[in-house]
Amino acid sequence: MEFRHLGSSGLIISEIAYGNWITHGSQVEEDTAVSCVRAALDAGITTFDTADVYARGKAEEVLGRALKGERRDGLEIFSKVFWPMGDGKNDKGLSRKHIVRGCEDSLRRLGTDYLDLYQAHRFDHTTPLEETMRAFEDLVRQGKALYIGVSEWRAEEIERALKIADEMGFDRIVSSQPQYNMLWRVIESEVVPLSEREGIGQIVWSPIAGGVLTGKYKPGAELPAGSRASDPKSEKFLADKVSDRVLLERVQLLEPLAAEAGLTLSQLAVAWVLQNANVSAAIIGASRPEQVESNVRAAGVRLDPALMSRIDEILGDSVQRDPALTKSPENVRLL
């Protein structure tokens, strides 16, 4: 395993992190989830990412039990707050009430007394940003969160938060957690340049595009049994991609390039995001320990610039680049 600083902060994290969105508490049984976490630990992964909303708290609980007994100071545990966690009017968003209660609940479920990184899971258009930033600052001062980050925020939203932090003497945002992969590059034109200037590191999710970049979805073929695209709980996230014949044909053309580099297609996809110097870590998920063991082999891989160019040529206009595609709900109260 290789390690990188989280942005310009002093926190060092594994460049491949383990995340449990969709899987823990939902798609896989707990004993399998624990086996995946053990495989991650055995491979040298020290950074674990989750969120309160994943399986409505169950994912945090499973991760907490899986990490029980590990030396806490040897781990970096991340969680997030924003999405509804109940039916109450204050059970969502980035109000002080929801942030404080959300943190307390996440700590309890994870079985720890602090989070290494606590992240705003989306931008809240209905709460004053000053209130949100002060609530996070209070958690930092109380030692319940060591660092603060955001997930799926636009560049202008991050910039506003940085300005407030500087004016009010708060700790600054150190991380951004966006979707990022060969096919989804919407952060490159605005979020990454801002982050490079301001010392913010990207912790990217979906480096293999939900499995599309593994090559297992063949053009015109039936969806593989047991795949995310065939699971009612997750198929909506992949429906547009697995129905795009041109895209799937182009992904198949990446297979020989991966072989040339001595990698599987999924390893190539994970290695690709790590070539971006602003990426602090790529989050991988797994429903089987073997997936963890395979994907961690992308750590430390350096891809030839010519190979990177050939990937761009093959994917062509299948790549999404528009920064406006990063969106948060306009009114969290209506969720």
Secondary structure, 3 states (H helix, E strand, C coil): CCEEECCCCCCEEECEEEECCCCECCCECHHHHHHHHHHHHHCCCCEEECCCCHHHHHHHHHHHHHHCCCCHHHCEEEEEECCCCCCCCCCCCCCHHHHHHHHHHHHHHHCCCCEEEEEECCCCCCCCHHHHHHHHHHHHHCCCEEEEEEECCCHHHHHHHHHHHHHHCCCCEEEEECECCCCECCCCCCHHHHHHHHCCEEEEECCCHHHHHHCCCCCCCCCCCCCHHHCCCCHHHCHHHHCCHHHHHHHHHCHHHHHHCCCCHHHHHHHHHHCCCCEEEEEECCCCHHHHHHHHHHCCCCCCHHHHHHHHHHHHHHCECCHHHCCCCCCHHHC
